[in-house]
């Protein structure tokens, strides 16, 4: 088990130590020659070594009876160097943010030791004699509050233990500490590039005492124990009195702290193994309990069955028969070694040797998906930077697809098949590709010492660029598949992500724009690409026209598209809220400009010869234009004669560099919108009138007859109706409704003038005149006129 970068580079491995009573050795000694001759598995040896009641798995020298301890070799006590002591304190107290990574680091070290043993055995096959299985064993003991990690790797002798555990990393300790001081003095980042192996010392995150037991592979190597406590400036080194406790390899026993006791749970350890180390190339076996079904006699059911048989026999006056017992399924606890890393790292294999079933199975198991992916890509990059990767497009969008600000955890980062993190998405993938799932395995990644932070560097930028390029190529291949059903499914789930990519990723904007899909006036039933649009363009057409609206029906009914559709020009219907922002950022597709038909300055191809006609119409309707501008005032920037309307009497277009009506509506709905930017970005409204409309002709005739009062009401109604048909909001719906109701009354009254109707409605009512009545004079009335003095 490699314990430092120096040890890993040199092929040495860290060691571990497991406790046990000396009497266990005495009990097993007679059968040891037989076991070795049968070449038992490492797991079988480990179980046999622990058949006695569970005790702490510290080294035999630490817990042997006093008479055996007296016979043991004298232990050596060594002191850490000063800089190593300070570094140990930093590792334990500040380097790691998640203490669960201790298991990842120890398994990674064990894997290195096994790799070294396998490599050496190619030239020295006798090295594996008596212990031919290369495996990692992990066992938790709740009673003793310990965790043991054991491997059958290369192991270490006394000198290797001193060299690799006593000094941490002999090649760089002092230099490393000096580098840290220099970085802090220069005000640099506190993130430390991972060129210094400290994985073994993560054990002290969860343990207050660590015991290592190890035997090297050279002939004559003995089992040595290394023991250290957290906070101590010293460590012990001594021979294990039980030299038959292991044939080869290393064993680490962690005596857990009180607040880490919950880690001595096989279920918890199994979860950590699957999270961090499921792709280690050697089997990781965990001693755990599994409930296995067994058949047992159901006493109650058997008794009822026998009673029924006895009753029948009594009625027939015969001797009862003994019935067959009724069986039931029960579950018994069975403790055994179970492999926890059966999922294989297929990214290390040649892509030609991996079937689609293997890719799909790996995707479902690794990312907990239940649908097959729509597409995948498997590639290896070699050169100055080497890494392997498999990327997938899921078969459906996640339920939290709209949470773009959250980490997707879609890219799993591995270093030599050891899981590091799935929280580097922002570093390895842009936000718009967060739906792409995959794995990246590289030993060149610039991680900090704890392997929890990915440093910004050229390597990261190269990997990111490769992942983005391969992802886009995968989507392009999906778009080019025959039939297009898979891409249709993809677009429904992730089309909005590509639109965000067009906005944010300027480097790949051109490639992404070819993947966009929209509805159009010639493709209302299905989506069309911009490439297909250009293939249907009329001869001489120099622009791509689009109309943004809530839905297809709204875009089709907009007055702005009337003339274009009648002339056979195709108009894209942008019905998604983000669509207008996408085309605004694109500006062009190839050499073709993207034109919003709802904005001013629309020029239609082939109308240059009609310029004279337009000027004549403008002159003819100048009086209408002037009057409407005077009546509407600042509500419109100007009034012009339109060249885009055929049926509608008028429409409100916006200035070229302001928001359109659709964008203004969208921005009004933003919860955190800035009212000041709303006023600044709103487009200026321009009223365009249709000279061929009967309504506009009627207004022209009324003005010629000097009926300005009636035209004023019509102008107000015309403007507010244009607001609605052009996609704007009416300033006062109540006033607009009053005008419509008044118009209805006018129609029902048989043609009474609107102005008179409104004047009568607004004038105060007068009581009817009463004619005076002359009363006869009563002579008896004392107040009568005849009796007055």
Number of C-alpha atoms within 10 A of each C-alpha: 36 33 28 26 22 21 25 19 12 11 19 28 35 32 39 32 30 30 27 25 22 19 14 16 18 10 11 15 12 10 9 14 11 11 15 15 10 10 16 15 16 23 23 12 18 17 13 12 20 16 9 12 7 12 17 21 26 29 31 27 25 19 17 20 13 11 8 13 16 11 10 17 12 11 14 11 12 13 14 17 16 11 14 19 17 13 19 21 14 12 18 19 12 9 22 18 12 10 15 18 22 21 23 21 26 25 28 25 26 34 29 25 31 29 20 21 26 19 14 17 16 10 9 11 13 13 19 21 14 17 20 18 19 22 21 25 23 26 21 24 20 18 11 16 22 26 28 24 26 32 33 29 34 35 33 31 22 19 10 18 25 16 16 23 25 22 19 29 21 16 13 16 17 16 11 17 14 12 13 17 14 12 14 11 9 9 9 11 10 11 17 20 16 19 15 19 21 22 25 24 21 23 26 25 22 24 24 18 20 27 27 28 34 39 29 24 21 13 7 9 16 23 27 26 32 28 23 19 16 19 13 12 16 16 20 16 22 21 22 25 23 23 14 14 25 22 23 28 30 32 31 33 30 28 27 24 17 11 9 16 19 14 21 22 17 20 14 12 22 22 13 18 23 16 17 22 25 25 23 21 19 19 19 27 22 25 19 20 15 13 11 11 12 11 12 13 14 14 13 11 14 16 14 12 16 18 14 14 16 18 12 14 14 12 8 10 9 10 11 16 10 10 14 10 16 16 14 13 12 13 12 13 11 11 12 15 19 18 18 18 20 14 15 14 15 17 21 17 13 11 15 7 9 13 10 12 10 12 21 20 17 18 25 16 11 17 15 9 17 14 13 18 19 18 21 22 16 21 17 16 13 9 6 7 15 15 21 19 25 23 23 24 24 24 17 18 15 14 7 9 14 11 10 13 7 11 14 22 19 21 26 20 24 23 18 19 23 22 23 23 19 16 18 19 21 15 15 22 22 16 20 20 22 21 23 20 23 23 22 21 24 19 14 14 23 20 20 18 19 24 21 19 18 19 19 12 10 11 16 18 14 12 23 18 15 16 23 17 12 19 22 17 14 19 19 16 12 20 19 12 11 9 9 12 12 16 23 17 15 21 18 11 17 23 18 18 18 22 23 18 21 25 19 16 16 13 10 14 18 15 14 20 23 16 21 20 20 19 20 24 20 18 15 15 10 11 15 18 16 17 15 11 17 16 8 11 15 13 7 8 13 15 19 21 21 24 26 26 25 16 13 19 12 17 23 20 13 19 23 28 23 16 16 18 14 10 10 12 19 22 24 29 26 24 20 14 17 16 19 21 15 20 21 13 13 18 13 16 18 12 9 14 15 18 21 24 24 27 23 19 14 16 13 16 13 9 10 9 8 10 10 10 10 16 11 11 16 17 13 14 18 16 15 27 20 13 19 25 20 13 15 17 11 11 13 19 15 18 21 19 22 22 19 23 22 19 13 19 20 29 28 28 25 25 17 16 12 16 20 27 23 20 21 18 17 13 18 13 9 9 7 8 11 11 11 8 10 14 9 10 15 18 21 21 23 20 25 22 26 23 23 15 15 13 17 19 16 12 22 21 14 16 18 12 9 11 12 15 14 16 24 18 15 17 20 16 18 19 19 21 19 23 21 13 18 24 24 17 16 15 10 9 11 10 13 16 12 11 19 14 12 17 19 11 15 18 13 10 11 8 10 12 15 20 16 13 15 13 11 11 11 9 8 7 8 6 5 6 6 6 6 6 5 6 6 5 10 12 11 9 10 10 10 11 11 12 11 7 4
